[in-house]
Amino acid sequence: MEPIEKKKKKRPHVKSSNFYQKQYQDDFVDKWDELIDWEGRTQGEGEFFIEELKKRNSSKVLDAAAGTGYHTVRLLKAGFAVHSADGKENMLAKAFENARRQDLLIRPIHSDWRELTKNVHETYDAVICLGNSFTHLFDEVDRRKTLAEFYSILKPNGVLILDHRNYDQMLDEGFEFKHKFYYVGESVEAEPESVTDELARFRYTFEDGAVHHLNMFPLRKEYTRSLIADVGFQNITTYGDFQETYKRNDPDFFIHVAEK
């Protein structure tokens, strides 16, 4: 009898929505807070997200890209009921640890966005998807499916807040990162190795010499707004670095606020 050949496990392509699973290894996750710099991030964004949620009377929030827990912790401290979802268990473990250090307890939900409703059986006043996380989805089908999942778990009149880097500037004029609001860790260099219409590959160099990479899809602002609208969201307002008025290529990040 001929030996049965074992099928090799198919590895996700670098331009695949599943590739983030390979990139967020424990050694990178352990350094993630060096990149964010919680104190610097708070100074940069101020009360923007808290105020946006409060003025819409949101009280129950799903942090859909919880990462190491920065926004979960901030919203818990501000009095919101927050559930924390992420596709990587090591991120959620780090978030739990970060919250516990501040005498807070988070409710973690391990879930892929595309199957969110399989793991989430509650509805929310708001869903936040921050930290450029949505750009890990490389297929338009996945982006539409994820937005539909967000829409379905929102209560009537609920709000979605979603952000991404200013890829318009990178694609049209080249990269210029002001290092002011989001990734403010002074000991970390974050810059793109290459940016095309299909792939933005970023390199993160840490003070101890460690180097990590992330592959992301370069979302253009108007394209993202159209996706959000196609799912059914209305009254979409786009901010540039927390300002409603801005020059097209000035902001580092765009923040979309949309209502169900």
Protein Blocks (a to p, Z undefined) as FASTA:
>chain_A
ZZddddddddddfkbfklmmmmmgfklmmmmmmmnommlmmmmnmmmlmmmmmmnopabd
cdfblmnommmmmmmmnopacddddfbfklmmmmmmmmmmnopacddddddfklmmmmpc
cdcfbdcdehhlmmmpmbfklmmmmmmmmmmmpcehiacddddddfklmmmnopadehlm
mmmcfkbccddfbdcfkbccdddddfkopacddddddddfklmmmmmmmnopahiacdee
hiabdcfklpmbdcddddZZ
